[in-house]
Amino acid sequence: MSKKIVNPPRLQGLSRLRVRPKREKNTIPCGQEMAALLGCWQNHGGQTDTAQCANLVAALENCMKTTHRKTKSENTINYHLARLGKLL
């Protein structure tokens, strides 16, 4: 003899299910190249067109061309928990 559950049990006291994502270190892409270039400009009187800083400008441009930004995935755990919360 099997019983059908008419009303499934609900979680008590939880109005919304949510998981906090892990915090990632905020790393600045090309940060070292940018700092080196700004330091070079500061050492040469603030002139941005000096020949001494040309190799640092090229290094920064190369880094910015090769670095790609991360895209956030669409279906996160919070999305699935929200869907589960609607069913409960």
GUSE-930896 format. One record per atom (N, C-alpha, C): residue in one letter; y, z, x; atom name. Coordinates in pm, whole numbers, plus 50000, padded with zeros to 5 digits. Each point is the difference from the previous one (the first is absolute). Example, Ala and Ser with C-alpha at 12.3 -4.5 7.8 and 13.67 -1.06 7.14 Angstrom:
REM residues 2
@aa->A | py->49431 | pz->50780 | px->51319 | at->N
@aa->A | py->50119 | pz->50000 | px->49911 | at->CA
@aa->A | py->50120 | pz->50000 | px->50090 | at->C
@aa->S | py->50105 | pz->49928 | px->49965 | at->N
@aa->S | py->50119 | pz->50006 | px->50082 | at->CA
@aa->S | py->50109 | pz->50073 | px->49923 | at->C
END
This chain:
REM residues 88
@aa->M | py->49884 | pz->50000 | px->50084 | at->N
@aa->M | py->50116 | pz->50000 | px->49916 | at->CA
@aa->M | py->50124 | pz->50000 | px->50090 | at->C
@aa->S | py->50080 | pz->49897 | px->49993 | at->N
@aa->S | py->50121 | pz->49991 | px->50082 | at->CA
@aa->S | py->50123 | pz->50017 | px->49913 | at->C
@aa->K | py->50096 | pz->50072 | px->50054 | at->N
@aa->K | py->50124 | pz->50023 | px->49928 | at->CA
@aa->K | py->50107 | pz->49906 | px->50053 | at->C
@aa->K | py->50079 | pz->49949 | px->49912 | at->N
@aa->K | py->50113 | pz->49917 | px->50041 | at->CA
@aa->K | py->50123 | pz->50090 | px->50015 | at->C
@aa->I | py->50073 | pz->49980 | px->50107 | at->N
@aa->I | py->50121 | pz->50077 | px->50021 | at->CA
@aa->I | py->50113 | pz->49928 | px->49928 | at->C
@aa->V | py->50056 | pz->50066 | px->49901 | at->N
@aa->V | py->50106 | pz->49940 | px->49921 | at->CA
@aa->V | py->50131 | pz->50005 | px->50077 | at->C
@aa->N | py->50035 | pz->50115 | px->50051 | at->N
@aa->N | py->50123 | pz->50017 | px->50077 | at->CA
@aa->N | py->49963 | pz->50039 | px->50143 | at->C
@aa->P | py->50021 | pz->49912 | px->50097 | at->N
@aa->P | py->49966 | pz->50036 | px->50137 | at->CA
@aa->P | py->50091 | pz->50113 | px->50049 | at->C
@aa->P | py->49952 | pz->50084 | px->50089 | at->N
@aa->P | py->50083 | pz->50111 | px->50049 | at->CA
@aa->P | py->50119 | pz->49949 | px->50080 | at->C
@aa->R | py->50114 | pz->50065 | px->49982 | at->N
@aa->R | py->50121 | pz->49964 | px->50073 | at->CA
@aa->R | py->50028 | pz->50104 | px->50107 | at->C
@aa->L | py->50064 | pz->49958 | px->50105 | at->N
@aa->L | py->50038 | pz->50092 | px->50106 | at->CA
@aa->L | py->50114 | pz->50088 | px->49950 | at->C
@aa->Q | py->49986 | pz->50129 | px->50018 | at->N
@aa->Q | py->50100 | pz->50094 | px->49953 | at->CA
@aa->Q | py->50112 | pz->50017 | px->50102 | at->C
@aa->G | py->50124 | pz->49995 | px->49957 | at->N
@aa->G | py->50113 | pz->50030 | px->50085 | at->CA
@aa->G | py->50046 | pz->49886 | px->50090 | at->C
@aa->L | py->49935 | pz->49887 | px->49998 | at->N
@aa->L | py->50044 | pz->49887 | px->50082 | at->CA
@aa->L | py->50061 | pz->49895 | px->49910 | at->C
@aa->S | py->50131 | pz->49989 | px->50005 | at->N
@aa->S | py->50064 | pz->49900 | px->49916 | at->CA
@aa->S | py->49994 | pz->49862 | px->50064 | at->C
@aa->R | py->49996 | pz->49997 | px->50133 | at->N
@aa->R | py->49997 | pz->49872 | px->50069 | at->CA
@aa->R | py->49922 | pz->50015 | px->50130 | at->C
@aa->L | py->49905 | pz->49911 | px->50022 | at->N
@aa->L | py->49922 | pz->50002 | px->50123 | at->CA
@aa->L | py->50075 | pz->49922 | px->50107 | at->C
@aa->R | py->50009 | pz->50055 | px->50121 | at->N
@aa->R | py->50073 | pz->49932 | px->50106 | at->CA
@aa->R | py->49948 | pz->50048 | px->50135 | at->C
@aa->V | py->49988 | pz->49908 | px->50094 | at->N
@aa->V | py->49960 | pz->50031 | px->50136 | at->CA
@aa->V | py->50116 | pz->49966 | px->50091 | at->C
@aa->R | py->50034 | pz->50089 | px->50089 | at->N
@aa->R | py->50108 | pz->49973 | px->50094 | at->CA
@aa->R | py->49945 | pz->49917 | px->50115 | at->C
@aa->P | py->50066 | pz->49890 | px->50033 | at->N
@aa->P | py->49952 | pz->49918 | px->50112 | at->CA
@aa->P | py->50026 | pz->50070 | px->50132 | at->C
@aa->K | py->49920 | pz->49966 | px->50100 | at->N
@aa->K | py->50021 | pz->50055 | px->50133 | at->CA
@aa->K | py->50130 | pz->49945 | px->50056 | at->C
@aa->R | py->50074 | pz->50087 | px->50065 | at->N
@aa->R | py->50126 | pz->49956 | px->50059 | at->CA
@aa->R | py->49972 | pz->49929 | px->50131 | at->C
@aa->E | py->50058 | pz->49884 | px->50013 | at->N
@aa->E | py->49987 | pz->49925 | px->50123 | at->CA
@aa->E | py->50123 | pz->50026 | px->50085 | at->C
@aa->K | py->49980 | pz->49996 | px->50130 | at->N
@aa->K | py->50115 | pz->50013 | px->50087 | at->CA
@aa->K | py->50089 | pz->49878 | px->49982 | at->C
@aa->N | py->50128 | pz->50025 | px->49990 | at->N
@aa->N | py->50094 | pz->49889 | px->49986 | at->CA
@aa->N | py->50025 | pz->49939 | px->50137 | at->C
@aa->T | py->49920 | pz->49903 | px->50033 | at->N
@aa->T | py->50019 | pz->49932 | px->50127 | at->CA
@aa->T | py->50091 | pz->49881 | px->49977 | at->C
@aa->I | py->50096 | pz->49987 | px->50084 | at->N
@aa->I | py->50095 | pz->49890 | px->49988 | at->CA
@aa->I | py->49947 | pz->49885 | px->50084 | at->C
@aa->P | py->49967 | pz->49888 | px->49936 | at->N
@aa->P | py->49955 | pz->49887 | px->50080 | at->CA
@aa->P | py->50115 | pz->49950 | px->50088 | at->C
@aa->C | py->49970 | pz->49971 | px->50122 | at->N
@aa->C | py->50097 | pz->49950 | px->50099 | at->CA
@aa->C | py->50106 | pz->50105 | px->50033 | at->C
@aa->G | py->49971 | pz->50126 | px->49979 | at->N
@aa->G | py->50097 | pz->50106 | px->50027 | at->CA
@aa->G | py->50033 | pz->50015 | px->50147 | at->C
@aa->Q | py->49900 | pz->49986 | px->50086 | at->N
@aa->Q | py->50025 | pz->50013 | px->50144 | at->CA
@aa->Q | py->50086 | pz->49886 | px->50051 | at->C
@aa->E | py->49974 | pz->49879 | px->49952 | at->N
@aa->E | py->50079 | pz->49885 | px->50042 | at->CA
@aa->E | py->50145 | pz->50013 | px->49954 | at->C
@aa->M | py->50018 | pz->50050 | px->49876 | at->N
@aa->M | py->50136 | pz->50018 | px->49947 | at->CA
@aa->M | py->50075 | pz->50106 | px->50080 | at->C
@aa->A | py->49934 | pz->50111 | px->50032 | at->N
@aa->A | py->50065 | pz->50107 | px->50078 | at->CA
@aa->A | py->50038 | pz->49951 | px->50139 | at->C
@aa->A | py->49912 | pz->49922 | px->50063 | at->N
@aa->A | py->50031 | pz->49947 | px->50133 | at->CA
@aa->A | py->50119 | pz->49905 | px->49995 | at->C
@aa->L | py->50006 | pz->49916 | px->49897 | at->N
@aa->L | py->50111 | pz->49906 | px->49988 | at->CA
@aa->L | py->50132 | pz->50073 | px->49975 | at->C
@aa->L | py->49999 | pz->50099 | px->49912 | at->N
@aa->L | py->50123 | pz->50075 | px->49974 | at->CA
@aa->L | py->50046 | pz->50077 | px->50123 | at->C
@aa->G | py->49904 | pz->50054 | px->50077 | at->N
@aa->G | py->50035 | pz->50068 | px->50125 | at->CA
@aa->G | py->50060 | pz->49906 | px->50101 | at->C
@aa->C | py->49947 | pz->49879 | px->50008 | at->N
@aa->C | py->50055 | pz->49900 | px->50092 | at->CA
@aa->C | py->50142 | pz->49963 | px->49961 | at->C
@aa->W | py->50023 | pz->49980 | px->49871 | at->N
@aa->W | py->50135 | pz->49967 | px->49954 | at->CA
@aa->W | py->50097 | pz->50114 | px->50030 | at->C
@aa->Q | py->49953 | pz->50124 | px->49984 | at->N
@aa->Q | py->50086 | pz->50115 | px->50026 | at->CA
@aa->Q | py->50035 | pz->50008 | px->50149 | at->C
@aa->N | py->49904 | pz->49971 | px->50086 | at->N
@aa->N | py->50024 | pz->50007 | px->50145 | at->CA
@aa->N | py->50095 | pz->49891 | px->50049 | at->C
@aa->H | py->50010 | pz->49892 | px->49925 | at->N
@aa->H | py->50085 | pz->49888 | px->50043 | at->CA
@aa->H | py->50128 | pz->49990 | px->49916 | at->C
@aa->G | py->50051 | pz->50113 | px->49957 | at->N
@aa->G | py->50130 | pz->50004 | px->49934 | at->CA
@aa->G | py->50002 | pz->49949 | px->49857 | at->C
@aa->G | py->49887 | pz->49995 | px->49933 | at->N
@aa->G | py->49997 | pz->49959 | px->49860 | at->CA
@aa->G | py->50007 | pz->49850 | px->49978 | at->C
@aa->Q | py->49990 | pz->49922 | px->50106 | at->N
@aa->Q | py->50004 | pz->49854 | px->49985 | at->CA
@aa->Q | py->49859 | pz->49951 | px->49968 | at->C
@aa->T | py->49987 | pz->49930 | px->49888 | at->N
@aa->T | py->49868 | pz->49957 | px->49955 | at->CA
@aa->T | py->49955 | pz->49869 | px->50060 | at->C
@aa->D | py->50086 | pz->49931 | px->50072 | at->N
@aa->D | py->49962 | pz->49869 | px->50054 | at->CA
@aa->D | py->49982 | pz->50003 | px->50152 | at->C
@aa->T | py->49959 | pz->50115 | px->50055 | at->N
@aa->T | py->49981 | pz->50008 | px->50145 | at->CA
@aa->T | py->49868 | pz->49937 | px->50040 | at->C
@aa->A | py->49997 | pz->49943 | px->50120 | at->N
@aa->A | py->49880 | pz->49934 | px->50050 | at->CA
@aa->A | py->49893 | pz->50102 | px->50039 | at->C
@aa->Q | py->50040 | pz->50124 | px->50032 | at->N
@aa->Q | py->49904 | pz->50102 | px->50041 | at->CA
@aa->Q | py->49909 | pz->50042 | px->49884 | at->C
@aa->C | py->50047 | pz->49987 | px->49878 | at->N
@aa->C | py->49923 | pz->50043 | px->49883 | at->CA
@aa->C | py->49926 | pz->49884 | px->49932 | at->C
@aa->A | py->50005 | pz->49881 | px->50057 | at->N
@aa->A | py->49940 | pz->49883 | px->49936 | at->CA
@aa->A | py->49849 | pz->50014 | px->49986 | at->C
@aa->N | py->49933 | pz->50058 | px->50101 | at->N
@aa->N | py->49855 | pz->50016 | px->49990 | at->CA
@aa->N | py->49962 | pz->50101 | px->49892 | at->C
@aa->L | py->50084 | pz->50103 | px->49979 | at->N
@aa->L | py->49973 | pz->50098 | px->49894 | at->CA
@aa->L | py->50022 | pz->49939 | px->49861 | at->C
@aa->V | py->50099 | pz->49912 | px->49989 | at->N
@aa->V | py->50023 | pz->49930 | px->49873 | at->CA
@aa->V | py->49879 | pz->49913 | px->49966 | at->C
@aa->A | py->49948 | pz->49929 | px->50100 | at->N
@aa->A | py->49884 | pz->49914 | px->49978 | at->CA
@aa->A | py->49877 | pz->50083 | px->49962 | at->C
@aa->A | py->49983 | pz->50117 | px->50064 | at->N
@aa->A | py->49886 | pz->50087 | px->49968 | at->CA
@aa->A | py->50009 | pz->50052 | px->49857 | at->C
@aa->L | py->50121 | pz->50038 | px->49956 | at->N
@aa->L | py->50018 | pz->50048 | px->49863 | at->CA
@aa->L | py->49975 | pz->49889 | px->49899 | at->C
@aa->E | py->50050 | pz->49881 | px->50026 | at->N
@aa->E | py->49978 | pz->49888 | px->49909 | at->CA
@aa->E | py->49851 | pz->49967 | px->49990 | at->C
@aa->N | py->49930 | pz->50003 | px->50113 | at->N
@aa->N | py->49856 | pz->49973 | px->50000 | at->CA
@aa->N | py->49924 | pz->50106 | px->49920 | at->C
@aa->C | py->50039 | pz->50125 | px->50017 | at->N
@aa->C | py->49935 | pz->50108 | px->49926 | at->CA
@aa->C | py->50023 | pz->49986 | px->49850 | at->C
@aa->M | py->50122 | pz->49965 | px->49961 | at->N
@aa->M | py->50031 | pz->49988 | px->49857 | at->CA
@aa->M | py->49928 | pz->49881 | px->49937 | at->C
@aa->K | py->49974 | pz->49896 | px->50076 | at->N
@aa->K | py->49927 | pz->49885 | px->49946 | at->CA
@aa->K | py->49853 | pz->50030 | px->49981 | at->C
@aa->T | py->49942 | pz->50082 | px->50089 | at->N
@aa->T | py->49856 | pz->50025 | px->49994 | at->CA
@aa->T | py->49963 | pz->50118 | px->49913 | at->C
@aa->T | py->50094 | pz->50088 | px->49967 | at->N
@aa->T | py->49970 | pz->50118 | px->49920 | at->CA
@aa->T | py->50002 | pz->49964 | px->49852 | at->C
@aa->H | py->49896 | pz->50044 | px->49929 | at->N
@aa->H | py->49991 | pz->49976 | px->49856 | at->CA
@aa->H | py->50005 | pz->50134 | px->49928 | at->C
@aa->R | py->50063 | pz->50001 | px->49884 | at->N
@aa->R | py->50007 | pz->50121 | px->49920 | at->CA
@aa->R | py->49871 | pz->50020 | px->49923 | at->C
@aa->K | py->49965 | pz->50126 | px->49978 | at->N
@aa->K | py->49882 | pz->50031 | px->49920 | at->CA
@aa->K | py->50036 | pz->49988 | px->49852 | at->C
@aa->T | py->49909 | pz->49944 | px->49923 | at->N
@aa->T | py->50022 | pz->49993 | px->49857 | at->CA
@aa->T | py->49911 | pz->50103 | px->49932 | at->C
@aa->K | py->50052 | pz->50062 | px->49898 | at->N
@aa->K | py->49926 | pz->50104 | px->49930 | at->CA
@aa->K | py->49902 | pz->49933 | px->49904 | at->C
@aa->S | py->49878 | pz->50053 | px->49996 | at->N
@aa->S | py->49901 | pz->49944 | px->49911 | at->CA
@aa->S | py->50036 | pz->50034 | px->49856 | at->C
@aa->E | py->49961 | pz->49915 | px->49908 | at->N
@aa->E | py->50038 | pz->50017 | px->49860 | at->CA
@aa->E | py->49926 | pz->50116 | px->49934 | at->C
@aa->N | py->49869 | pz->50006 | px->50015 | at->N
@aa->N | py->49921 | pz->50100 | px->49931 | at->CA
@aa->N | py->49978 | pz->50121 | px->50089 | at->C
@aa->T | py->50084 | pz->50101 | px->49984 | at->N
@aa->T | py->49986 | pz->50122 | px->50077 | at->CA
@aa->T | py->49917 | pz->50100 | px->49921 | at->C
@aa->I | py->49967 | pz->50111 | px->50064 | at->N
@aa->I | py->49922 | pz->50103 | px->49933 | at->CA
@aa->I | py->50077 | pz->50058 | px->49882 | at->C
@aa->N | py->50134 | pz->50007 | px->50011 | at->N
@aa->N | py->50080 | pz->50053 | px->49889 | at->CA
@aa->N | py->49993 | pz->49907 | px->49878 | at->C
@aa->Y | py->49991 | pz->49871 | px->50023 | at->N
@aa->Y | py->49987 | pz->49904 | px->49890 | at->CA
@aa->Y | py->49869 | pz->50025 | px->49925 | at->C
@aa->H | py->49892 | pz->50018 | px->50075 | at->N
@aa->H | py->49870 | pz->50020 | px->49937 | at->CA
@aa->H | py->49992 | pz->50137 | px->49932 | at->C
@aa->L | py->50064 | pz->50102 | px->50058 | at->N
@aa->L | py->50002 | pz->50131 | px->49934 | at->CA
@aa->L | py->50079 | pz->49996 | px->49871 | at->C
@aa->A | py->50107 | pz->49923 | px->49996 | at->N
@aa->A | py->50078 | pz->49986 | px->49877 | at->CA
@aa->A | py->49917 | pz->49932 | px->49892 | at->C
@aa->R | py->49924 | pz->49900 | px->50038 | at->N
@aa->R | py->49913 | pz->49933 | px->49903 | at->CA
@aa->R | py->49892 | pz->50095 | px->49950 | at->C
@aa->L | py->49943 | pz->50080 | px->50091 | at->N
@aa->L | py->49897 | pz->50096 | px->49962 | at->CA
@aa->L | py->50058 | pz->50106 | px->49908 | at->C
@aa->G | py->50124 | pz->50043 | px->50027 | at->N
@aa->G | py->50064 | pz->50101 | px->49916 | at->CA
@aa->G | py->50021 | pz->49953 | px->49857 | at->C
@aa->K | py->50021 | pz->49870 | px->49982 | at->N
@aa->K | py->50018 | pz->49945 | px->49865 | at->CA
@aa->K | py->49869 | pz->50001 | px->49922 | at->C
@aa->L | py->49889 | pz->49986 | px->50072 | at->N
@aa->L | py->49870 | pz->49997 | px->49933 | at->CA
@aa->L | py->49949 | pz->50139 | px->49964 | at->C
@aa->L | py->50044 | pz->50101 | px->50074 | at->N
@aa->L | py->49952 | pz->50137 | px->49973 | at->CA
@aa->L | py->50070 | pz->50064 | px->49885 | at->C
END
